[in-house]
């Protein structure tokens, strides 16, 4: 079996590829490098010069070759490798008539717990959304409580505003709902320490990305300075970065994205490194059913999984070009049983879907004219 063609699509909110073999088996992949999917598409074009004619089952070998064929690294490169890697696992699963998780070591669980992504503009709306999530069967939610204009609030205003949102979620969801607070890298270390202190009383599951991600050491130090568990890593891409994060900061939740951090091949290794630090894995994902499917296969086969990020956009007509074999049941998804990833593509429908970049180049600006995300 040989790779004989790679089709690329810039459509919807990003970049999707399909790798075809001379046996008629094909595999789907996607990148989570949503800021620069056009760049990922160009990198995959360069990858084609190596991949065409190769045996698609040599996944680890191809991963190493693509990662090391040039002296450059980063999100775009790893985002391209991730898309290819996911597609190759899809092919391998179909070739052996087995779900990908079976080839990765078998299932550690029978269903995947989800935490629902939600953003609400006010405490009243947050209260209702949390209450509705519980009624639907979810046991965890994630939300960003920093409302518009946070960048010009005094520290007292910011802390009180966030506490009002989190309190509404706690009252709406009750003790049976885990709360994840997503900060989206908006705070300075000092703001983050002060805010975390005020949020301690709400028994958060964890707080995510409280500060900018430029420095692994700075991120890791936050885990030592605040008394709420921290989740980090949705923009990290390699085992070396995650090792340094854990080595410097100790146990915390790691947040690899299978469509950015080297695909299933590499994220299985990241999960093992996290396991050695007694750190749980919370896979990052919000880009649709294909990335969700790949994430489910990783979640199924690792022992230190706790919850999978999920958006109900997956169930909308927005992703009508994907057909999935899995179905959500309340706050869980039973593990996929179909060969490969369990996702089929309507190529005609995808090719007719306009590409709408998520990178709007917009940035929040403080009242004094400076960038709100600059520190």
N, C-alpha and C positions, 0 to 999 in steps of 0.2 A: 504494500500500500504506500502510495506517494502523495504528497501535497501537489496539486496541479493548478490551483487558482485561489486567489484571495480577493474577495469582494469587500469594498469599503463603502460605508454610508455615513455621511454627515446629515443627520435627520433628527427631528424632535429636539431633545435637550442635549445631544452629544454625538458620540462616535460609536458605531457598531460595525463589527466585521463578521464575515462568514468565510471560513476556510473550507475549501472543497478538496476531496481526494479523488484519485482515479478509480476508486471502487464505488463511488456514489455516496459515500458517507461524508457528511459535512458537520461542522461545529460552529457554534455562535460564541462571540466574545464581545465585550464592551469595556470602555475605559471610564474611570471615575475622575479623570483629569478634566473636569467640566469647564475649568477656566480657559483651557487652551486645546480643545479637541481637534482643531485644524492642524496644530503642530503634531499631535499624536498620529493623525492620518498620514502626515508626511514621513514620520519615522517608520510607520508600518510599511510604507512604500519601499523604504530602504531595506527593511527586514525581508521583503519579498525576494530580493536577490539571493539571499541565503536559503530561505524556507522552501521555495519551489523546488520540487524534486526530492525533498527530504521525507523520511519515514516519520509520520506524525506521532507515533507512539513513544519516541525518545524524548519525552517532555523535559526531564531534568537536564539532559544534554543541550537541548535547544535553549532552555532558559539561560544556562551558563554562557552559551555562545552569544546570544543576543545581548546579554548584560555586559559582556566584556569585549565585544567586537570593536568598540571605540572607547577612547579614554574620557567619556562623559557620563554624568549621572544626573539623577533628579526626577521630579514628578512626571515630566513629559516622557522620558525614556521608560520609567517603570510603569507609567500608565499604558504605554504601547505594549510592553512585555505582558502586562496583566491581561489585556484584551486577547492577545495571542494565546497565552497560557490557558485561559478559561476555555477558549475554543478548542484547543488541543485535548483538554480533559473531556469536553463534550464528545469529541470524536472517539476518544478511547473508551468511554462508557458505552457508546453505541456499538463499537467494534466488539466489545466483550458482553454486550447485552446486559449491562449492569448499571445501576445508578452510580454516579461518581463517588459518593460517600463510601460505597462498598469497596471501591478500588483504593480508597485512602485509609482503609483500616477497619471499616465496618461501623455500625452505629453505636454510639454511646447513650442514645436516648431515642424515644419513639416519636416525640413531637418537639417543636421548637417554640419556646416562649418568646413572645414579642413585646417590645415597648413601642407604644404608638407615638409618632411625632405629631405635635400639635402646637400651633402658635395662636395666642389669643390676645386681643388688644386691651382687655380690661379685666379686673378681678372678677366681676360678675360673669363675664364670658368664660373665664377660666374655670370658675366654679361649676358651671353647667357642662363644659366640655369634659372635665374630670369625672363628673357624675355620670355622664353619658358613656364614657369609656368603660367604667366599671359595669354599667348595665349591659354593655355589649360583650363583656367577658375579659377585658384587658386587666392585667394585674400590674402594669407599669406604663408610665407615660414619660415623654421628654418634651421640654419646652424652654424657650428663651424668655425670661421674665423682664429683660431690659427693654422697656418700651421706647418708642420714638422720642428723641430729644434727651436720652440718657446722658449723652456726652457733655451737656451743659448743666447737668444737675450738680448741686453740692453733694458732698458725700452723704450727708444726712438724708437728703431727698432721695438719692439713689438707693440707699439701703432700705429706707422705708417703703419706697415704691416696689422694689423687688420682694420684700417680705410680704407686702399685701397680695402680690400675685401668687407667691408660693403658699401663703396661708389659705387662699381661695382654693387652690388645687388640693391642698391637704383636707380642707373641710368638705370639698365636693367628692373627693375620692375615698376618704376615710383611711383607716389603718391597713386596709387590704390592697392599697395601691402604692407601689413604689414610685417615687418621684426622682427624676433625673433633671437637673438644672443645667441647661446649655448656655454658656456665656459667650461662645463664639469669639474668643480671643479679644474681648473688648476692654479688658481692665488692665491696670498696672498691677504689679505685685502687691503694692500697699492697699489699693482698693480691694483687691481680691481677698487679702487676708482679713480685712475689716468686714467685708460682706460675708465671708464664710463663717466668721464668728457669730454674726447675727442669724445665720441660717441653721446653725447647729440644732436648735430646738425643733426643727421640722423633720429630723431623722431622714435626711435625703439618702437615696441610694448612692448617688455620687454627683459631683459637680464636674462639668466637662470644660476643658480648654479655657481656664480662667484668664490666661495671659497669652501674649503673642508667642508664636511657635518658632521664632528664629533661633533660639538657643535651647538645645536639649538639656543642658545643665540647669538653666533657669526654670524650665518646666518641671524637671525632677525635684528641684529644691522646694517647689510649692507643696509637694506631697509631704514634706517634712514640716512645713510651716503652718498648715491649716489642719483642723481636726475633722474634716469631712473627706471621705474617699474621693479621689480624683480619677477622671478618665482622660486619657491622652492618646494621641497617635493617628488621628484620621488623615493627617497630611504627611506622616512618616512613610517611608517606602522600603526600608531594608531591615534585615535581621541585625545589622550592626547598629543602626539607630535605636531600635527597640531595646537591644542589649544595654546600650549606654543609658537609655532612659531608666531602665529598671535597676541597673547597677548603681546609678547615682542617686535615685530617689526611692528605691525599695518598692515593695508591692503596691500596685495601683491597678486600676482597670486599664487594659490596653485596647485601643480602638482601631485596628487595621481595617482597611477597605480592600476587599479582594480584587477590586477592579483598579486599584492604584498601587498597592503594596506587593506587586509581583505575582498576582493571581493566586490560585489555590496552592500551587507548588510552594510558594514562598510564605504564604500566610499560615500554612500548616507548620512551618518551621518557627515562625513568629509565635504561634500559639504554644509550641513546645518550650521556647525560651521563657515565655510568660509563666508557664506551668512550673518551671524550675524556681521561680520567685514566688510561688503561691499566688500568682496574679490571674484574675479571671479575664476572659476575652468577651468584648462586646463589639461585634462587627459593625462597622460604619456602613450605612447605605441609605440613599434616598432617591436613586436615579431610575427606578423602574423594575419590572418583573425579571429581567434577565440577570441583573446584578443581585436581586433578591434571591433568585434561584441558586446562583453560584454561592452566595453566602450561606444558604440553608445547608448545602452539602458540607461546607466547612463546619458549621455549627453541629451537624449531626455526628461528625467523627472525632471531635476533640473532647477531652474530659473536662476542660476548664471553661466551657461556654456557660454564660448565665442568661443572656437575653439578646434578642436580635432587633435592631432598629427597623422600623416598618412604617410606611406611609400608605394611607388608603388611596392615594393617587394610583397605586399599582392596579387597583380594581376599576379604574375609570377608562373611558374611551380614549383617553390620551395615549394609551399604550395598546391600542387595538391591533397593532401589527404583530404583537406577541400572543401566543397561546401557551398557557402553562398547564402542566399536569398536576400541580399542587393547588390546594384550596385552603384558604384561611378558615378556621373554625373558632370563632370568638377571639380570644387573645393568644391563640396558638396556631401553628401550621403543622400538620402531620408530616413526617419526613417524606421526601419525594421517592417514588418507587419506579418511575419510568427510566429507561436507559439514558445514559448521559446526564445532561442537566435537567431534562424534562421540559424544554422550551422549544417551540416551533415558531418559525418566522414566516410571515406573509411578505415576501420580498417586494411584490407589486405595491402593496399598501405602504411599506416603509419607504420605498423610492419616491412615493408621492407625498410623503410627509415633509413639510418645510423644516429646515434647520433653523432653530432659534437659540442663539448662544445665550447661556446663562450668565456670561461675563458681561455685564452692562457697563463696566468701568466706573460705576458709581461708588462713591465713598462718602461716609458721614463726615461732615465738616463741623468743627466747633465754632462757637460764636466769634472767636478771635481769628478765624480763617485757617487754623491748622487742622491737620488730619487727626481724626479721632482715634485711628488705629496705629498711630505712629510709635507708641511705646508699649 
